[in-house]
Amino acid sequence: MDAYPEIVVGTDGSDAGTQAVRLAAGVAGALAAPLSVVSAWTGSGPDAYLGASTVTEAAETVARSLGVAEVRRMEPGASGAPADALIDIVRERLECLLVVGDRGVDSDGERFGGNTAHQLAHHSPVDLLLAVAGRAAELRRIATTTDGSSTANRGVYKGVALARALGVVPDIVTVARTDEEGAAALDSVVDDLTRRGIEFRSRVVHAGLGQVARTIVEVGDEYDLLVIGNRGLSGPSRLMGSVSNRIAHNLSTNLLIALTVV
């Protein structure tokens, strides 16, 4: 259960982008991992390039002020869409964590318009951390969610690994109608973590059928970071309104989308 060997942060210089840099810097510093900063540009000519370079320079200054020892400013990439540029970059770094601001991910207009955070939530080839402006950049309370499935539990292990690296005891949360159903969903991952001597807290939250996503969104607001798996964020299940899709578009705290289904 190793944490990430590299953190990549994409920023456009906005409040959400700067929050992403702060959050990424905190994670990189705790992991003693290098932080790579990139700002894609879509315009033409020297002004567009200079603007992107200015953004990455400012981001590097912020990261170094927060104690990150190794900051790499990546050459700004020209692309038809910033999301495409970031995807191309991380495809060569499949073990990294990608961090961006969540600006527009909860907006219907932005979803159809191709917002960067929205596109990455559905198409990132690596784990994705969406940073929310106004939320804590220091992750002191972390929850990771499961429904008991093997794919969801892969997300749990990733969340637990990150929490341990940050010195946080994570909560493992499941939503169920009864305590018995919740215990059954938690059973395999709780037993395994206990055997390994890993400290955690388990939590069953009661909710009826059809209320899982809404309940997780409400519970997630209690934490600085919520971790979910990406199952249901692409393909037909996304269009049908999967639980993970509804969480991603309604959560108001920092969200880690762990790649559990490729």
Residue pairs with C-beta under 8 A, 6 or more apart in sequence:
1 157
1 158
1 160
1 161
1 164
1 198
2 161
3 31
3 33
3 161
3 162
3 164
3 165
4 27
4 31
4 33
4 95
4 96
4 97
4 127
4 162
5 33
5 95
5 96
6 33
6 34
6 35
6 36
6 93
6 95
6 96
6 97
7 24
7 27
7 28
7 31
7 33
7 34
7 35
7 36
7 96
7 97
7 99
8 24
8 35
8 36
8 38
8 86
8 89
8 90
8 93
8 96
8 97
8 98
8 99
9 20
9 21
9 24
9 25
9 35
9 36
9 37
9 38
9 59
9 98
9 99
9 100
10 17
10 20
10 38
10 39
10 40
10 82
10 86
10 98
10 99
10 100
10 116
11 17
11 18
11 20
11 21
11 37
11 38
11 39
11 55
11 56
11 59
11 100
11 101
12 39
12 55
12 82
12 101
12 116
13 39
13 54
13 55
13 58
13 59
14 101
14 103
15 101
15 103
15 133
16 101
16 102
16 103
16 131
16 132
16 133
17 39
17 55
17 59
17 100
17 101
17 103
18 59
18 62
18 101
18 133
19 101
19 131
19 132
19 133
19 134
19 135
19 137
20 99
20 100
20 101
20 129
20 131
21 37
21 59
21 62
21 63
21 99
22 62
22 66
22 131
22 137
23 99
23 129
23 131
23 137
23 139
23 254
24 35
24 63
24 97
24 99
24 129
24 131
25 35
25 62
25 63
25 66
25 67
25 68
26 66
26 137
26 138
26 139
27 33
27 97
27 99
27 129
27 139
27 162
27 166
28 34
28 35
28 63
28 68
29 66
29 67
29 68
29 69
30 165
30 166
30 167
31 165
32 69
33 70
34 70
34 71
34 72
35 63
35 68
35 70
35 71
35 72
36 71
36 72
36 74
36 93
36 96
37 56
37 59
37 60
37 63
37 71
37 72
37 73
37 74
38 56
38 74
38 76
38 77
38 85
38 86
38 89
39 52
39 53
39 55
39 56
39 59
39 76
40 52
40 76
40 77
40 78
40 79
40 81
40 82
40 85
40 86
41 48
41 49
41 51
41 52
41 76
41 77
41 78
41 79
42 48
42 78
42 79
42 80
42 81
42 82
43 51
48 78
49 76
49 78
52 76
53 76
55 76
56 73
56 74
56 76
57 73
59 73
60 71
60 73
63 71
64 71
74 89
77 85
77 88
77 89
78 85
79 85
79 88
81 114
81 116
81 119
82 116
83 114
83 116
83 119
83 120
83 123
86 98
86 100
86 116
86 120
86 124
87 120
87 123
87 124
87 125
90 96
90 98
90 124
90 125
90 126
91 125
93 126
94 125
94 126
95 126
96 126
97 126
97 127
97 128
97 129
98 120
98 124
98 126
98 127
98 128
98 129
99 128
99 129
99 131
100 116
100 117
100 120
100 128
100 129
100 130
100 131
101 117
101 130
101 131
101 132
101 133
102 117
102 130
102 131
102 132
102 133
102 255
103 110
103 115
103 117
103 133
104 110
104 111
104 113
104 115
104 116
104 117
104 118
105 111
105 115
105 117
105 118
105 121
105 130
105 248
105 249
106 249
106 250
107 115
110 118
111 118
111 249
117 130
120 128
121 128
121 130
121 233
121 248
121 257
122 233
122 234
122 238
123 234
124 257
124 259
125 259
125 262
126 259
127 158
127 256
127 257
127 258
127 259
128 256
128 257
128 259
129 254
129 255
129 256
129 257
130 248
130 254
130 255
130 256
130 257
131 137
131 254
132 252
132 253
132 254
132 255
135 224
135 252
135 253
135 254
136 224
136 254
138 224
139 166
139 168
139 224
139 225
139 254
140 168
140 224
141 168
141 171
141 222
141 223
141 224
141 225
142 159
142 162
142 163
142 166
142 168
142 170
142 171
142 223
142 224
142 225
142 226
142 227
143 159
143 170
143 171
143 172
143 173
143 203
143 219
143 220
143 222
143 223
143 225
143 226
143 227
144 155
144 156
144 158
144 159
144 160
144 163
144 170
144 171
144 172
144 173
144 226
144 227
144 228
145 152
145 155
145 156
145 172
145 173
145 174
145 175
145 216
145 226
145 227
145 228
145 229
146 152
146 153
146 155
146 156
146 172
146 173
146 174
146 185
146 186
146 189
147 174
147 175
147 185
147 212
147 243
148 174
148 184
148 185
148 186
148 187
148 188
149 231
151 229
151 231
151 260
151 261
152 229
152 231
152 260
153 188
153 189
154 229
154 258
154 260
155 227
155 228
155 229
155 230
155 258
155 260
156 172
156 189
156 227
157 189
158 227
158 256
158 258
158 260
159 170
159 227
159 256
159 258
160 170
160 172
160 193
160 198
160 200
162 227
162 256
163 169
163 170
164 170
164 198
169 199
169 200
169 201
170 200
170 201
171 200
171 201
171 202
171 203
171 223
172 186
172 189
172 190
172 193
172 200
172 201
172 202
172 203
173 202
173 203
173 204
173 205
173 216
173 219
174 182
174 185
174 186
174 202
174 203
174 204
174 205
175 182
175 204
175 205
175 206
175 207
175 211
175 212
175 215
175 216
175 219
176 182
176 185
176 204
176 205
176 206
176 207
177 206
177 207
177 208
177 209
178 206
179 204
182 204
182 205
182 206
183 204
186 202
186 204
190 200
190 202
193 200
205 215
205 216
205 219
207 214
207 215
212 243
213 243
213 246
213 247
213 250
214 246
214 250
216 226
216 228
216 243
216 247
216 251
217 246
217 247
217 250
217 251
217 252
220 226
220 247
220 251
220 252
220 253
220 255
221 251
221 252
221 253
223 253
224 253
224 254
225 253
225 254
225 255
225 256
226 247
226 251
226 253
226 254
226 255
226 256
227 255
227 256
227 258
228 244
228 247
228 248
228 255
228 256
228 257
228 258
229 244
229 257
229 258
229 260
229 261
230 244
230 257
230 258
230 259
230 260
230 261
231 237
231 242
231 244
231 260
231 261
232 238
232 242
232 243
232 244
232 245
233 242
233 244
233 245
233 248
233 257
237 245
238 245
244 257
247 255
248 255
248 257
